[in-house]
Amino acid sequence: MNRKNALAAAVAAALALGSVAVATTQSTAATPQSTTAAGTSAARPGAGFRAMTADARGEAIRTAGRNAAATARALGLGPDERLVAKDVMIDADGARHVRYDRTYRGLSVIGGDLVVHLAKNGRITGSDLAHQGAIRISGTTPKLTATDASAAAVRHAKHVRHAKAGGKDSTLVVYAVGKVPVLAYRSTVTGAGETGPASRQAVIVDASSGAPLDQYELHQDITGTGNGVTVGQVSIETAQSGGGYTLTDAAHGGTVVYDSYNSPQSNPRQNARPFSKATNSWGNGTNSSRESAAVDASYGLAKTWDYYKSAFNRSGIRNDGRGAPAYVHVDNSLLNAFYDDNCFCMYFGDGSSQNGNTPVTALDVAGHEMSHGVTAATANLTYSGESGGLNEATSDIFGTMVEFYANNSGDPGDYYIGEKLNMTGGYMRRMDNPSADGRSLSCWNSNAGSVDVHLSSGIGNHFFYLAAEGTGAKTIGGRSHNGTTCNNDTFAGIGKDKAAAVWYRALSTYMTSTTNYAGARTATLQAAADLYGTNSQERYLVSKAWAAVSVGTALPDPGPGTPTPSPTTPPSGNVLANGSFEQGTSGWTQSQNIITNSGQQAARDGSWYAWMMGYGSTAAESLSQSNIAVPSTGTPKLAFWLKTTTQESGSTAYDTLKVNVNGTTLATYSNADASSGYVQKTVDLSAYKGQTVKLEFAGTEDAYLPTVFLVDAIAIG
């Protein structure tokens, strides 16, 4: 294969929520609410969304399905692609946000999901795509058989021991996570792993070579020990059946809580049956009654449902009014709970001797697991890399919000995760100070996409805490919190309800399966603009919170009297933002997934670099940065390192990389400049002294043979 394969390592850096204008403009903020003198406004109910009945939602999805072919053409998708409508969210002003999955010649496309934004009149105003542009692969006939793919998946599985998989567990797909889609197999591998003795892991391998493309746990779980009965004496919804009662919650979609009777994790429903009894009094608050854990689960899931309904007009996990079944007492000594989208159900273990054999059914655990289902039904964030960290952070965020919403005196709201799980250290994770556990990340760094998703979730958790509560020491829910930052900044928060509204709207409207932390920043800033206005304090403080966890920079303060720096007095040193790309996409605009830390190529310095071209077919790409203040003294110049590799031959320039300043080409490099390593290039900028300019690297490639241009360590000074 002569096209480059941007693999899972690229996902963590590559996507900055690229919005493409389909009709007239890019995806833009909805008309902001009127603001107060302070520049703030109240959140619109439901994070700006209109409440819909199940019938209305169903009809909206059917309408989106009928429009799918026309939408695909409008987006410029290929003739072999089809769109499958997944969900529709309608704003209070009638604008719609339609979420689609993609297929290619009948094959599922991993990373093919997208959101299309439409005005009230049906005009497409913008879109957010996990994979930009049309899907193009050489064919759908694999070189490997399904059995070969399963064997390769077992060899490459990293997170399970004693792995096994069969040919029937491998499915042919198109893997479009990255710049160039490839034909692949998605295999399910089982073995002992993080989620217990019957862990399941998805392993994706190239259908031609068997090379690993991605892998992640299928059980999206809250890892660690459990706590058991924490909610105390509460009211729960039950149903009368014959002469007795069952734990069936008709008020919350018919949610049923089952006793798994310690069925093995590999088949947790093997011995399961609903809880039932003659009287309507359940549990005794201790492990001596199997009903006690069920009370916790029933209560927690009901409160989670109520929170989503109250805050966002969402009716259940999939917004269709249907409750997901829950199973308690799964396996023996299982220190875990998890949501499984394949069965649309949740499982809760009993803990082990490490935590006093207390079941994993605490309130924020229920909120966490049910929120994994909400993520699966909306952005469907891939459970690996930075998107996996965002997936886990989303469940921590909304599990925490459920805890605040429930207002249970036995488990008051705080920003500690799993504080009722009787764990060593007293909690699983802390949102105010994630790194306090010695493992989690409080600040973004270039390796964030390579660590366990439960650890990289700390970045999103930390952002949310700072956005909600701001900096400084506080006591919340009887526990000490300290909002420290990665940049020593201090600022106020916007409040947890507003912060949650921003996150939910970003998740359900703008994020896609491959969104990374830079993309999450873009999505939340857009969501804040939709809800509170482009020049609101809320949007500004959201940007401050991201900068405080090392994701991007803060926006200018929209308040009166904010000084505007002169472009003729640039800061000392490199006047470019993030010239080494070690902050991912921050500061740059890219037409495709260009900025990456993929291990397929090497950076000149650090881990991140810009990978341009290399398709082996007609293509064009652009990487740019605007508002650059060129120094007004001396002899300013642009310096960068370039590595060029090609399959072309001769001195004819078939594929080119141009350096443009304010639209004028100052230098051109081509396949004829191929080099064995990085070579430093310099461009004289004297003609632009004291000016504010736009720098662009523009790549073009012809229809035959690829050329790769790698750019790193860019500086202007």
TAPE-V390238 format. One record per helix or strand of 2 or more residues. SS is the DSSP state (alpha for helix, beta for strand). FROM is the first residue (numbers start at 1). TO is the last residue. If there is no record, write none. Layout:
# TAPE-V390238
SS:FROM:TO + SS:FROM:TO
This chain:
# TAPE-V390238
alpha:8:14 + beta:19:20 + alpha:45:48 + alpha:54:66 + alpha:68:74 + beta:81:91 + beta:96:104 + beta:107:110 + beta:114:118 + beta:124:129 + alpha:146:156 + beta:160:164 + alpha:167:169 + beta:170:175 + beta:182:193 + beta:196:206 + beta:212:217 + beta:220:223 + beta:239:241 + beta:244:246 + beta:248:249 + alpha:250:252 + beta:255:259 + alpha:265:267 + beta:273:274 + beta:276:277 + alpha:291:312 + beta:325:330 + beta:336:340 + beta:345:349 + alpha:353:355 + alpha:363:377 + alpha:385:406 + beta:416:417 + beta:429:430 + alpha:434:437 + alpha:448:450 + alpha:453:469 + beta:472:476 + beta:479:483 + alpha:496:510 + alpha:517:532 + alpha:537:548 + beta:589:590 + beta:595:596 + beta:609:612 + beta:619:629 + beta:637:646 + beta:656:661 + beta:664:670 + alpha:671:673 + beta:679:684 + alpha:686:688 + beta:692:701 + beta:707:716
